[in-house]
Amino acid sequence: MDTAAIEEIFEPLGPVSVRRMFGGKGIYHRGLIIALEFSDEEILLKADSVSAPEFQGAGSRQWTYEGKKGKPVAMPYWTVPDEALDDPDIMVKWLRLAYEAAMRSKKQDFST
């Protein structure tokens, strides 16, 4: 997915910047990473212990990969709920949840 397409998806939230990383792209809003996009053009939104239950309840899948010992490692990124893919009014809810998770993550980083 090109940068213009990503910016269009995130437009309801506000301006984003897109940077290459992990064989995909990191998507930032106000300097905080809020999403990832991989080569299969799937966008994953940041979540945390507060917002992950909402993503799970909406049928989203959490990103996992196989760790060194063969066990799955869960990452704090979830697929966009299907209902949001074609509706900017619904999408903005999920984008805000991702940004709020990034904000909480930033606060935890400074409190340690």
C-alpha positions in Angstrom: 0.0 0.0 0.0 1.4 3.4 -0.9 1.8 6.3 1.5 -1.2 8.2 0.0 -3.5 5.2 0.5 -2.4 4.9 4.1 -2.8 8.7 4.7 -6.3 8.4 3.3 -7.3 5.6 5.7 -5.9 7.6 8.7 -7.4 10.9 7.6 -10.3 10.8 10.1 -7.7 10.8 12.9 -5.4 13.5 11.4 -2.1 13.7 9.7 0.2 10.7 9.9 3.8 10.0 8.9 4.9 6.7 7.3 8.3 5.2 7.8 9.8 1.9 6.5 10.4 -0.7 9.1 10.4 -4.5 9.6 9.9 -5.2 5.9 6.8 -3.0 6.1 5.8 0.4 7.3 5.3 2.1 10.7 2.5 4.6 10.9 2.9 7.5 13.3 0.5 10.1 14.6 1.9 13.1 16.6 5.2 11.3 16.8 3.9 8.0 18.3 3.7 4.7 16.4 0.0 3.7 16.2 0.0 1.1 13.4 2.0 -1.2 11.2 1.5 -2.1 7.5 3.1 -5.2 6.1 3.8 -6.4 2.6 0.4 -8.2 2.5 -1.1 -4.7 2.8 -2.7 -5.5 6.1 -2.9 -2.7 8.6 -2.4 -3.6 12.3 -3.4 -1.1 15.0 -1.7 -0.6 18.3 -3.6 -1.9 21.4 -2.8 -2.5 25.0 -4.5 -4.1 28.0 -7.1 -1.4 28.1 -8.1 -1.6 24.4 -7.2 -5.1 23.4 -10.5 -6.6 24.7 -12.4 -4.2 22.4 -10.4 -5.4 19.4 -10.9 -9.0 20.4 -14.6 -8.4 20.8 -14.9 -7.0 17.3 -13.3 -10.1 15.8 -9.8 -8.7 15.3 -6.7 -10.9 15.3 -3.6 -10.1 17.4 -0.3 -10.2 15.6 1.9 -13.1 16.7 5.1 -14.6 15.5 7.0 -17.7 16.4 9.6 -17.0 19.0 13.1 -18.6 19.4 11.8 -21.6 21.3 8.9 -22.2 18.9 6.3 -20.5 21.1 4.1 -17.8 19.8 5.0 -14.3 20.8 2.0 -11.9 21.0 2.6 -8.3 19.8 0.5 -5.3 20.8 -1.0 -4.9 17.3 -4.4 -6.1 16.1 -6.1 -6.2 12.7 -8.6 -3.5 11.8 -12.2 -4.8 12.6 -14.0 -5.7 9.4 -16.8 -3.2 10.1 -14.3 -0.3 10.0 -12.7 -1.1 6.7 -15.4 0.7 4.6 -16.7 3.2 7.0 -14.6 6.2 8.1 -17.0 7.0 10.9 -16.4 3.6 12.4 -12.7 3.6 11.5 -12.0 6.7 13.5 -13.0 5.0 16.7 -10.4 2.3 16.2 -7.7 4.8 15.1 -8.4 6.8 18.3 -8.1 3.6 20.4 -4.7 3.0 18.7 -3.5 6.5 19.5 -4.7 6.3 23.1 -2.8 3.0 23.5 0.3 4.7 22.1 -0.2 7.6 24.6 -0.5 5.2 27.5 2.6 3.3 26.4 4.6 6.6 26.2 3.5 7.5 29.8 4.7 4.1 31.0 8.0 4.5 29.3 8.6 7.8 31.3 7.4 6.4 34.6 10.1 3.7 34.8 
